[in-house]
Amino acid sequence: MGALRRKAALPDRSPRKLWETALGQLELQVTRPNFETWLRSTEGISLEGDQLIVGVPSDFALEWLRSRMQSLISRTVSQLLGSPVSVAFQVLGAQAAPAPLATDRDYPALATASPPPDLNLQFTFQSFTVVKSNRLAYRAARQVASGEGTYNPLVLCGTSGLGKTHLLHAIGYDAVRAGKRVIALTGEAFVDGYVKAVRRGQPQSFRDPFHQCELLLLDDLGFLTTRSASQEQFFHIFNALHERGCHLVVTVDSTPAALTSLTARLQSRLQGGLIIDLLPPTPGECLLILQGKASHLRRPLPEPVLQLIASQPFKNVRELEGALNRVTAYLDLVSGPLTLDAARQALFTLRPSPPPPSAEAILHAVCQHFHLSPEQLSGASRARDITYARHIAMYLLRQHASQPLTAIGQLLGGRDHSTVLNGCRRIQQELTALPQTRAAIQELEVTLLNAPAA
């Protein structure tokens, strides 16, 4: 009878009126900043049976409300109606549709007999040159790959280009060959997969593959620092895997303690493992690294040429390898003798490095190349030629201007990060499959390289 009386207190059971009443109750139960940020701009969309659909302004609001407030909201609405009610969230303006089946790329790929698609098979222990500045990280990585390491997690730290990703992939490659179930993914892929699962209302489908893995490899933990809901998910996955003895390896550009945006409990978990810094190579180590990589070249380079490359002020192994490739390609093209003068001529264009093209320069070049106006490029049109040009722009902004996904989306008409990520992936795939896409990218890169500095 009490339940019936409470139902009678709400004669208007429209979703809009119900949600307005619930908001009044919630405003008394949450902090004002949380109410203003996450609840103020929401609205009741539909009430069907025992489920209330609430419209939210963005994917991030949906993710946050689902992970932080769903139980409180459901309890509040149930009390208003006098019977149990579940609450689901939907981005305002999105079409409600049956949840599509997940593709292999939406969720973590679990590998047993063959390497996961995110593993680079060229990054093996055999192709990694061991020097003093990376020897400790190399030994720890080998122990984890063989299952002998007692530390968990293994955290590989260091600035870009020092070999963290190489060692991470080498661990995965050896572990898969030993028959272990491995998940390898980047921080960006973790966030993207989780957001997609939340949007479908299927967050558990994102977590399920982790329950089966024996080794989790996460490249670039720093990508999670500004995404609290994704950090929360990673923390719970971390705990579950750690408790049953699954090894975890993560890479990060700085020590976990320096990532102040990481939650304290996640920092504590990471600091409970083995944290190893990979340091920039010394000049002597640069020569050893070059000798190791040059031994695999089709055309060996003389020792004086390697010494010349090693003496240049490169900051990391990636720049060093790029210089070696540049010299090798140059000498192949000129078909001349392998002299120091020829090597100096090849290296001259590497020092000083030209500044990267600005976002404005990239957008202008794309518009000129495809004969579009800036308004067409950033507008709402989904015409095939305009969409293709827009994806090209997304790819170039990501690769050459180092723009984050959200910033690229804002430059191109306020599109969300998942749209930008899909556009970049499409172009990346077409570069190997479609000659016209490869030619378009090459022409635009030449245009940007020859453009006068702003």
ABEGO torsion letter per residue (X at the ends): XAAAAAAAABABABAAAAAAAAAAAAAAABBAAAAAAAAAABBBABBBEABBBBBBABAAAAAAAAAAAAAAAAAAAAAAAGBBBBBBBBBBGBBBBBBBBBBAAABBBBBAABBBAABBAABBAAABBBBAAAAAAAAAAAAAAAGABABOBBBBBEBBGAGAAAAAAAAAAAAAAAGBBBBBBBAAAAAAAAAAAAAAGBAAAAAAAAAABABBBBBGAAAAAABAAAAAAAAAAAAAAAAAGBBBBBBBABBAAABAABBAAAAAAAAABBBBBBBBBBAAAAAAAAAAAAAABABBBBAAAAAAAAABBBABAAAAAAAAAAAAAAAAAAGBBBBAAAAAAAAAAAOBBBBBBBAAAAAAAAAAAAGBBAAAAABABABAAAAAAAAAAAAAAAAAAGBBAAAAAAAAGGBBAAAAAAAAAAAAAAAAABAAAAAAAAAAAAAAAABBBX
